[in-house]
Amino acid sequence: MIRVIVAGAAGRMGSQLIRAVRDAEGVELVGATERPGAAAIGLDAGLAAGLGMLEVQVQDSLDRAIEKAGGKVDVVIDFTTAEASLAHALVAAEHRIALVVGSTGFSNEAREAVTAAASNIPVVMAPNMSIGVNLLVKIAAEVAEDLGSDYEVEILEMHHRHKIDAPSGTAVRLAEVIAEKLGRPARDILYARHGSIGERPHDQIGVQALRGGDVVGEHTVYFIGEGERIELTHRAWSRDQFATGAVRAARWVVGKPAGLYSMRDVLAS
């Protein structure tokens, strides 16, 4: 039985994660956290997530959740914020607990700090745990490699009004993978346009973000040539697939050697 703590238990994604852990075979919820001062602290995690009683109380810190679980924790699943995830990575490394991170909006410095924590524990870190999205990333890389520099690349993403970072981590990942396949530096990736932009540089990879309503997540990659274009699109209308992918990653990462892993590693096994 894999023993799991879910961070951000009362949030949109946290609630889905608790449901997914509850419903998965061979996985047990032993802890849950929320930010200090949150209304859910002290509540049963199941009730906080809109489910029935699970006999797991929401704590105000990961240290406290680990203590309440008697230290018997195999993996932490974290879909909170970049700042919180960094703090959780340090705690997980101190306790030698595996970590699955689906948060986005990391600065380069924060990402490097999580990578440093992964020298002590196995960490799966991915901006999107959906199997479909990770397939999109793989296909987009293959298409970019086949088309080469003859086609211009644009990426469009859309999310709900509450998303706090833009562009999405998935859009950034798509741009980075495509740039790598095309042999282009990161400076060729342009995040949004405005004003008098002039003629579009051919080597540029554009990334645009839309926000509104309750859109769970949409990503489209355009490969635009003379007289034709190729569009690759993934649309999510439920967070279930993110939670399912995260639980799959949690099962996979327990017992792995210390290091930083991606969903590609998880799906390849």
C-alpha positions as CSV (number, residue, x, y, z in Angstrom):
1,M,0.0,0.0,0.0
2,I,1.4,3.4,-1.1
3,R,0.9,6.0,1.6
4,V,0.1,9.5,0.2
5,I,-0.1,13.1,1.5
6,V,-2.0,15.5,-0.7
7,A,-0.9,19.2,-0.5
8,G,-3.5,21.9,-1.1
9,A,-6.3,19.5,-0.2
10,A,-9.2,22.0,-0.4
11,G,-8.3,23.5,-3.8
12,R,-9.8,22.6,-7.1
13,M,-7.0,20.2,-8.0
14,G,-6.5,19.1,-4.4
15,S,-10.1,17.9,-4.2
16,Q,-9.7,15.9,-7.4
17,L,-6.4,14.4,-6.1
18,I,-8.1,13.3,-2.8
19,R,-10.9,11.7,-4.8
20,A,-8.4,9.9,-7.1
21,V,-6.3,8.6,-4.2
22,R,-9.5,7.4,-2.5
23,D,-10.6,5.5,-5.6
24,A,-7.3,4.1,-6.6
25,E,-6.3,0.5,-5.7
26,G,-3.1,0.1,-3.6
27,V,-3.0,3.8,-2.6
28,E,-3.9,5.2,0.8
29,L,-4.4,8.8,1.9
30,V,-2.6,9.3,5.1
31,G,-2.3,13.1,5.2
32,A,-3.5,16.4,3.7
33,T,-2.3,20.0,4.0
34,E,-3.6,23.5,3.3
35,R,-1.9,26.9,3.6
36,P,-1.7,28.4,7.1
37,G,-4.9,30.2,8.0
38,A,-7.1,28.3,5.4
39,A,-10.6,27.6,6.5
40,A,-10.1,23.8,5.8
41,I,-7.4,23.4,8.5
42,G,-8.6,20.9,11.1
43,L,-11.4,19.6,8.9
44,D,-11.6,16.0,7.7
45,A,-9.8,15.9,4.3
46,G,-12.8,14.1,2.7
47,L,-15.2,16.7,3.9
48,A,-12.9,19.5,2.7
49,A,-12.9,17.9,-0.7
50,G,-16.6,17.5,-0.8
51,L,-16.5,13.8,-0.2
52,G,-17.4,11.7,2.8
53,M,-15.3,11.2,6.0
54,L,-11.8,9.8,5.3
55,E,-10.5,10.0,8.9
56,V,-7.6,12.2,7.7
57,Q,-7.3,15.7,9.2
58,V,-6.1,18.7,7.1
59,Q,-2.9,20.2,8.6
60,D,-1.3,23.6,8.2
61,S,2.1,22.3,7.2
62,L,3.7,19.3,5.5
63,D,5.9,18.7,8.6
64,R,2.8,18.5,10.7
65,A,1.0,16.1,8.3
66,I,4.1,13.8,8.2
67,E,4.1,13.9,12.0
68,K,0.4,13.0,12.3
69,A,1.0,10.1,9.9
70,G,3.6,8.8,12.2
71,G,6.3,9.4,9.6
72,K,4.9,6.6,7.5
73,V,4.6,8.4,4.2
74,D,5.8,7.2,0.8
75,V,5.0,10.2,-1.4
76,V,3.6,13.7,-1.4
77,I,1.5,14.9,-4.3
78,D,1.7,18.7,-4.7
79,F,-0.5,20.8,-7.0
80,T,-0.3,24.1,-5.1
81,T,1.9,27.1,-6.1
82,A,5.6,27.3,-7.1
83,E,6.5,29.0,-3.8
84,A,4.6,26.3,-1.7
85,S,6.0,23.5,-3.8
86,L,9.5,24.6,-3.3
87,A,9.0,24.6,0.5
88,H,7.4,21.2,0.3
89,A,10.3,19.9,-1.7
90,L,12.7,20.9,1.0
91,V,10.6,19.2,3.7
92,A,10.2,16.0,1.6
93,A,13.9,15.9,1.0
94,E,14.6,16.2,4.7
95,H,12.2,13.3,5.4
96,R,13.4,11.2,2.4
97,I,9.8,11.1,1.0
98,A,9.2,10.9,-2.8
99,L,7.5,13.9,-4.4
100,V,5.1,14.5,-7.4
101,V,4.9,18.2,-8.4
102,G,2.3,19.5,-10.8
103,S,2.5,23.2,-9.8
104,T,3.5,25.7,-12.5
105,G,5.0,29.3,-12.5
106,F,8.4,28.4,-11.3
107,S,11.2,30.9,-11.6
108,N,14.6,29.5,-12.8
109,E,15.9,29.8,-9.3
110,A,13.0,27.9,-7.8
111,R,13.3,25.2,-10.4
112,E,17.0,24.8,-9.6
113,A,16.1,24.5,-5.9
114,V,13.7,21.7,-6.6
115,T,16.3,20.0,-8.8
116,A,18.7,20.3,-5.9
117,A,16.2,18.6,-3.6
118,A,15.9,15.8,-6.2
119,S,19.5,14.9,-5.4
120,N,18.2,13.3,-2.2
121,I,14.7,12.0,-3.2
122,P,13.0,10.9,-6.4
123,V,10.8,13.8,-7.8
124,V,8.4,13.7,-10.7
125,M,7.9,17.2,-11.9
126,A,5.6,18.1,-14.8
127,P,3.5,21.1,-15.7
128,N,0.7,18.8,-16.8
129,M,0.1,15.2,-15.6
130,S,-2.5,14.4,-18.3
131,I,-1.5,11.5,-20.4
132,G,-3.1,13.2,-23.4
133,V,-1.2,16.4,-22.9
134,N,2.1,14.5,-22.6
135,L,1.3,12.7,-25.8
136,L,0.7,16.2,-27.4
137,V,4.1,17.3,-26.3
138,K,5.7,14.2,-27.8
139,I,3.8,14.5,-31.1
140,A,4.6,18.2,-31.4
141,A,8.3,17.5,-31.0
142,E,8.2,14.8,-33.7
143,V,6.3,17.1,-36.1
144,A,8.7,20.0,-35.5
145,E,11.6,17.6,-36.2
146,D,10.0,16.4,-39.4
147,L,9.0,19.8,-40.7
148,G,12.2,21.6,-39.7
149,S,12.5,25.4,-40.2
150,D,10.1,25.6,-43.2
151,Y,7.1,26.2,-40.9
152,E,6.5,28.9,-38.4
153,V,5.3,27.9,-35.0
154,E,2.6,29.5,-32.8
155,I,1.2,28.1,-29.5
156,L,-2.2,29.2,-28.0
157,E,-3.4,28.2,-24.6
158,M,-6.7,29.0,-22.8
159,H,-7.5,28.5,-19.1
160,H,-10.1,29.5,-16.5
161,R,-10.2,33.0,-15.0
162,H,-8.6,31.9,-11.7
163,K,-5.3,30.6,-13.1
164,I,-2.6,32.8,-11.6
165,D,0.3,32.2,-14.1
166,A,0.6,32.9,-17.8
167,P,1.5,31.4,-20.1
168,S,0.7,27.9,-18.7
169,G,3.5,25.6,-17.8
170,T,2.3,23.2,-20.5
171,A,2.6,26.0,-23.2
172,V,6.1,26.8,-22.0
173,R,7.0,23.1,-22.1
174,L,5.7,22.8,-25.6
175,A,7.7,25.9,-26.7
176,E,10.9,24.6,-25.1
177,V,10.6,21.1,-26.6
178,I,9.9,22.5,-30.1
179,A,12.7,25.0,-29.8
180,E,15.1,22.2,-28.9
181,K,14.0,20.1,-31.8
182,L,14.5,23.0,-34.2
183,G,17.8,23.9,-32.7
184,R,16.7,27.4,-31.6
185,P,17.7,29.2,-28.4
186,A,15.2,30.1,-25.7
187,R,15.4,33.8,-26.8
188,D,13.5,32.8,-29.9
189,I,10.4,32.1,-27.8
190,L,8.1,35.2,-27.6
191,Y,5.5,35.3,-24.9
192,A,2.7,37.5,-26.2
193,R,2.8,40.4,-28.7
194,H,1.6,44.0,-28.5
195,G,2.2,47.4,-30.2
196,S,3.8,47.9,-33.6
197,I,5.5,44.5,-33.9
198,G,6.7,44.7,-37.5
199,E,7.2,41.6,-39.7
200,R,7.2,38.3,-37.8
201,P,10.7,36.9,-37.5
202,H,10.7,33.4,-39.2
203,D,12.5,31.7,-36.4
204,Q,10.3,33.0,-33.7
205,I,8.1,30.7,-31.6
206,G,5.0,32.6,-30.4
207,V,3.1,31.8,-27.2
208,Q,-0.2,33.4,-26.4
209,A,-2.5,33.1,-23.4
210,L,-6.3,33.4,-23.1
211,R,-8.2,33.5,-19.8
212,G,-11.9,33.3,-19.0
213,G,-14.8,31.3,-17.6
214,D,-14.2,27.8,-16.3
215,V,-12.0,26.5,-19.1
216,V,-10.0,23.6,-17.6
217,G,-7.3,23.8,-20.2
218,E,-6.8,24.0,-24.0
219,H,-3.6,24.0,-25.9
220,T,-3.1,24.2,-29.7
221,V,0.2,24.2,-31.6
222,Y,0.1,25.7,-35.1
223,F,2.7,24.8,-37.7
224,I,2.1,27.4,-40.4
225,G,3.6,27.1,-43.8
226,E,2.9,28.6,-47.2
227,G,-0.5,27.6,-48.3
228,E,-1.2,25.2,-45.4
229,R,-1.0,24.7,-41.7
230,I,-1.0,21.9,-39.2
231,E,-2.9,22.2,-35.9
232,L,-2.4,19.9,-32.9
233,T,-5.0,20.5,-30.1
234,H,-5.7,19.0,-26.7
235,R,-8.8,20.1,-24.8
236,A,-9.5,19.1,-21.2
237,W,-13.0,19.5,-19.8
238,S,-12.3,17.8,-16.5
239,R,-9.5,17.7,-14.0
240,D,-9.9,14.0,-13.5
241,Q,-7.2,13.1,-16.0
242,F,-4.7,15.3,-14.2
243,A,-5.4,13.6,-10.9
244,T,-5.3,10.1,-12.5
245,G,-1.9,10.9,-14.0
246,A,-0.6,12.2,-10.7
247,V,-1.6,9.1,-8.9
248,R,0.0,7.0,-11.6
249,A,3.2,9.1,-11.2
250,A,3.0,8.6,-7.4
251,R,2.8,4.8,-7.8
252,W,5.7,4.9,-10.2
253,V,8.1,7.2,-8.3
254,V,8.0,5.4,-5.0
255,G,11.2,3.3,-4.7
256,K,13.0,5.0,-7.6
257,P,16.5,6.3,-7.2
258,A,16.9,10.0,-6.2
259,G,16.6,12.3,-9.3
260,L,14.3,14.5,-11.3
261,Y,11.9,12.7,-13.5
262,S,9.2,13.8,-16.0
263,M,5.9,12.3,-17.1
264,R,7.6,10.9,-20.1
265,D,9.6,8.7,-17.7
266,V,6.4,7.6,-16.0
267,L,4.6,6.8,-19.2
268,A,7.6,5.0,-20.7
269,S,7.5,2.3,-18.1
